[in-house]
Amino acid sequence: MTEVISLFLVLAIQILSSIQQPPERVRVSFGFMWEKTEGSTYELSHVPISPQVGSFQGRKVTAENKIFGIDFELKDAIPEVEALKLLKEIYHWFGITDEQIPYVDSISVPERVDRARYV
């Protein structure tokens, strides 16, 4: 999920910045839509996933449709920074704290997704 959101923001920012009259502000949304079955829950990991693990070992939430969104100024947007803002919204919904979100470069200012860690 981190890679998809991060790379999507790279692409979206490049495309929107290159149009003749780019917007000043942008809103990016990410949603979960579930096939509802009684008692279904879903989980999101707070650690990088290893193929050997076999389970996400994350925090569970009930199956419900949910949309997350962020707004940002396009002119000086850094895709990895905006990606982390959106990922925080998602991880918080699963009850995972900022410190537990994987693939984060917390040394950089501002904090951002560290693309080198999942490539």
N, C-alpha and C positions, 0 to 999 in steps of 0.2 A: 504494500500500500504506500509506503514511504517513497519508493522509487516511482511509482505511477504518478502520485501527486506532484512530486518534485519535478519530474520530467514534463508533465503536463504544464506546469507553471512556467518552465523554461520556454516551451513552445508558445504558449499563449502570450507571454510577455514579448517575445520576439515578433510574433505576428502582429499583435496590436500596436506595438511601437513602430512598425514599418508602414502602416497605412497612412494615407495622405493627411487625414485629420484624426489623429489618435485621440481617444477619450482621455480626460484628465484622471478620472477615477474608474476603477474596475471592480467588479464583484465576481468572485469565483465561488461556485457551490459544488459540494460533493455530497452525494446521497446514498443511503442504504435503502434498498427496497427488498423486502423479504417475502418469500412464499410463506404465508401464515399457516402454521400448524400448531395445534394446541400444545402448550408446554415447551415450545421451542425456545432455546436460548443460543446466543452466539458469543464468541469470545475473541478478544484481541490481545495479542501478546505484548508484554512490556520488555521482552528481551528479543534479540535477533533469533530467528528461527533456524534451527539446524535440521537437515533432512533426517537425522537419526532420532530426533526428539519424538516425533509421532503425534504430538499434541501441542497446541498453542500454549497451554498452561497459563492462560491469561485470565482476565476478569470477565465475568459473564453478564450479559444484559438480555432482557427479554426481546423477542422478535417484534419490532415495530418499525415502521418506515420513519426515517430520520434524515433531515437535510442539514448540512453544516455550510456556513459561508463566511467569507472574509471580504473586506473592502480595503483597497489600497490605492495610493497615488501611483499611476503608471510611470511617470517620468523617471523616478529614481528607484524603481522597484528592483529588488534583488530576489530572483526566483526562489532560492533556497531559504531566504528569510520568510517570504510569504508562504512557502510550503509548510514551514514549521508552525506558523500561526494557524493554518488550517488543520494540520495534524494535531495540534494541542486541543482544538475544539473536539476532534474525534476521540482522542485518547481520554480526555476529561470525561466524556460521556460514558466511557467504559470504567471510570473510576481510577484511572491511572494518572499519577502525578507527573508534573513536568520533568522531575529528576529521573523518572523511570522510562521516558520515551527513548527508544533506541535510535541510533544513527544521528545523534545531535552533536554538533560542534558547539559546546557551551563556552569555549574559550574566545571565540570570535565575538565581536561586538558589531552589530547585534547578533544574538544566537541564530543559528541556521542549521538546516539539514546538511550533514556532511556527506556529500555524494561519493567521496572516495571510499567510504566505509561500506557501501553496498554495491559498488560497481564491480 
